[in-house]
Amino acid sequence: MSIFAARIFLAVTFLVAVACAAWFVIVWSEVGPWSDASVWPAVICVVACVMLVVALMFFPRFVEATADDQAVSIRRVLGPRRQVRFADLDEVVVLKRLLLPSRGTSASTTVRILLRQDGRTVASFSPRGSGLVSSLENHGPEPLVIHEPLTPSQARRRWRGAVNSAELLSVAGMWAAVVVPIAVVLWVILGRGN
């Protein structure tokens, strides 16, 4: 997913959640608690909030990174563009097979790049293409390439900052994105039928 598309998704989801919350509050104050007119805005708001939280968990994976002779430029979904100079780096770690949950029956692997300085990770990201890895080999410190498959928790134990906290909870987030909206809609449909 592109940075632009991810930002649009976050903005639209946020606006839907805020609009439905306002709709719910207005109807609640005018008609009373849990009237027929207030249930669906509440349901849509809950579903939008769940989607927003899950998106915020997954979107740190998406970056656009480029390298020139002096630095790596990293653009994330949230936050400003960041530049990390090669002269400041002590180590570049390339995890060739970071195991992340996917829509398939098994985990998918992705490349994760760790830029390290003074024993800590200053940037960690999964590039969109393989060109950045070769560019790093030509300009920065000699990368340490890890070919063994690692789960997010294994990678985090070996290199603090290799994955963010949300990625450790991403399986729970995927389940929440499915179960919570279904449970809320079923609660409304079955509860309103009485």
C-alpha positions as CSV (number, residue, x, y, z in Angstrom):
1,M,0.0,0.0,0.0
2,S,1.3,3.5,-0.8
3,I,1.8,6.1,1.8
4,F,-0.8,8.3,0.1
5,A,-3.5,5.6,0.1
6,A,-2.8,4.7,3.8
7,R,-3.1,8.4,4.7
8,I,-6.4,8.7,2.9
9,F,-7.7,5.5,4.6
10,L,-6.8,6.9,8.0
11,A,-8.4,10.3,7.3
12,V,-11.6,8.8,6.0
13,T,-11.9,6.2,8.8
14,F,-11.3,9.0,11.4
15,L,-13.9,11.3,9.8
16,V,-16.5,8.5,9.7
17,A,-15.8,7.6,13.4
18,V,-16.1,11.3,14.5
19,A,-19.2,11.9,12.4
20,C,-21.0,8.9,13.7
21,A,-20.0,9.7,17.3
22,A,-21.4,13.2,16.8
23,W,-24.5,11.7,15.2
24,F,-24.9,9.3,18.1
25,V,-24.5,12.0,20.7
26,I,-27.0,14.3,19.0
27,V,-29.6,11.6,18.6
28,W,-29.0,10.4,22.2
29,S,-29.6,13.9,23.6
30,E,-32.7,14.5,21.5
31,V,-34.5,11.2,21.4
32,G,-33.1,9.3,24.4
33,P,-30.8,6.4,25.1
34,W,-30.6,3.5,22.6
35,S,-33.5,4.6,20.5
36,D,-33.8,3.1,17.0
37,A,-32.2,6.2,15.5
38,S,-29.1,6.0,17.8
39,V,-28.1,2.4,17.4
40,W,-26.7,2.4,13.8
41,P,-24.5,5.5,14.3
42,A,-23.1,3.8,17.4
43,V,-22.4,0.6,15.5
44,I,-20.8,2.4,12.6
45,C,-18.7,4.4,15.0
46,V,-17.5,1.2,16.8
47,V,-16.6,-0.5,13.6
48,A,-14.8,2.6,12.3
49,C,-12.8,2.9,15.6
50,V,-11.8,-0.8,15.4
51,M,-10.7,-0.3,11.8
52,L,-8.7,2.8,12.8
53,V,-6.9,1.1,15.6
54,V,-6.1,-2.0,13.5
55,A,-4.9,0.3,10.7
56,L,-2.6,2.2,13.1
57,M,-1.2,-1.2,14.1
58,F,-0.4,-2.3,10.6
59,F,0.5,1.0,8.9
60,P,4.0,1.3,10.5
61,R,5.0,-1.5,8.2
62,F,4.5,0.8,5.1
63,V,7.3,3.1,4.3
64,E,8.9,4.6,1.2
65,A,12.6,4.7,1.6
66,T,15.3,5.9,-0.8
67,A,19.1,6.1,-0.5
68,D,21.6,8.5,-2.1
69,D,25.3,8.9,-1.5
70,Q,24.9,10.5,1.9
71,A,21.8,9.2,3.6
72,V,18.6,7.1,3.7
73,S,15.4,9.1,3.4
74,I,12.4,7.4,5.1
75,R,8.8,8.5,4.6
76,R,6.2,6.9,6.9
77,V,2.4,7.0,6.9
78,L,2.4,9.1,10.0
79,G,5.1,11.6,10.8
80,P,7.5,13.7,8.8
81,R,10.2,12.5,6.4
82,R,13.3,11.4,8.2
83,Q,16.9,11.3,7.0
84,V,19.6,9.0,8.5
85,R,23.1,9.8,7.4
86,F,25.4,6.9,6.5
87,A,28.2,8.6,8.4
88,D,26.2,8.3,11.6
89,L,25.5,4.5,11.3
90,D,27.6,1.8,13.0
91,E,25.6,-1.1,11.6
92,V,23.1,-2.0,9.0
93,V,21.1,-5.3,9.7
94,V,19.1,-6.9,6.9
95,L,16.6,-9.5,8.1
96,K,15.8,-11.4,4.9
97,R,12.9,-13.4,6.3
98,L,10.9,-11.6,9.0
99,L,7.8,-13.7,9.5
100,L,4.7,-11.5,9.6
101,P,1.0,-12.6,9.7
102,S,-0.8,-12.5,6.4
103,R,-4.1,-13.2,4.9
104,G,-3.0,-16.6,3.7
105,T,-2.8,-19.8,5.7
106,S,0.8,-19.3,6.7
107,A,3.0,-16.3,7.7
108,S,4.5,-14.3,4.9
109,T,8.1,-13.2,5.0
110,T,9.4,-9.7,4.4
111,V,12.7,-8.0,4.4
112,R,13.3,-5.7,7.4
113,I,16.2,-3.2,7.4
114,L,17.6,-2.0,10.7
115,L,19.8,1.1,10.8
116,R,21.8,1.0,14.1
117,Q,23.9,3.6,15.9
118,D,25.7,3.3,19.2
119,G,24.1,-0.1,19.9
120,R,20.5,1.0,19.4
121,T,18.2,0.9,16.4
122,V,17.6,4.4,15.0
123,A,15.3,3.2,12.1
124,S,13.6,0.0,11.3
125,F,11.5,-0.5,8.2
126,S,10.5,-2.9,5.4
127,P,11.4,-1.5,2.0
128,R,8.9,-1.8,-0.9
129,G,11.6,-3.1,-3.3
130,S,14.9,-4.9,-3.2
131,G,16.8,-1.9,-4.7
132,L,17.3,-0.3,-1.4
133,V,19.2,-3.2,0.0
134,S,21.8,-3.1,-2.8
135,S,22.0,0.7,-2.5
136,L,22.8,0.3,1.2
137,E,25.5,-2.2,0.4
138,N,27.1,0.3,-1.9
139,H,26.9,3.4,0.4
140,G,26.7,2.5,4.1
141,P,28.5,0.1,6.4
142,E,28.7,-3.5,5.3
143,P,25.3,-4.9,6.2
144,L,24.9,-7.9,8.4
145,V,22.5,-10.1,6.5
146,I,20.4,-12.6,8.5
147,H,18.9,-15.3,6.3
148,E,17.2,-17.4,9.0
149,P,13.4,-16.8,9.4
150,L,12.6,-14.8,12.5
151,T,9.3,-14.0,14.2
152,P,8.8,-10.4,15.3
153,S,9.4,-11.4,19.0
154,Q,12.7,-13.2,18.0
155,A,13.8,-10.2,16.0
156,R,13.0,-7.8,18.9
157,R,14.9,-9.9,21.4
158,R,18.0,-9.8,19.2
159,W,17.8,-6.2,18.1
160,R,15.7,-3.9,20.3
161,G,13.6,-1.7,18.0
162,A,13.6,-4.2,15.1
163,V,9.7,-4.3,15.3
164,N,7.3,-2.1,16.9
165,S,4.9,-3.1,19.7
166,A,1.9,-3.1,17.4
167,E,3.6,-5.7,15.1
168,L,3.9,-8.0,18.1
169,L,0.1,-7.7,18.6
170,S,-0.8,-7.8,14.9
171,V,-2.4,-11.3,15.0
172,A,-4.7,-10.1,17.8
173,G,-5.4,-6.9,15.7
174,M,-6.4,-9.0,12.7
175,W,-8.8,-11.0,14.8
176,A,-10.2,-7.9,16.4
177,A,-10.8,-6.4,13.0
178,V,-13.0,-9.4,12.2
179,V,-14.6,-10.4,15.5
180,V,-15.4,-7.0,17.1
181,P,-17.5,-5.7,14.1
182,I,-19.3,-9.0,13.7
183,A,-20.0,-9.1,17.4
184,V,-21.3,-5.6,17.5
185,V,-23.5,-6.0,14.4
186,L,-24.9,-9.4,15.8
187,W,-25.6,-7.8,19.2
188,V,-27.5,-5.0,17.5
189,I,-29.5,-7.3,15.2
190,L,-30.3,-9.9,17.8
191,G,-30.8,-7.4,20.6
192,R,-33.0,-5.2,18.5
193,G,-35.2,-8.1,17.4
194,N,-36.7,-8.3,21.0
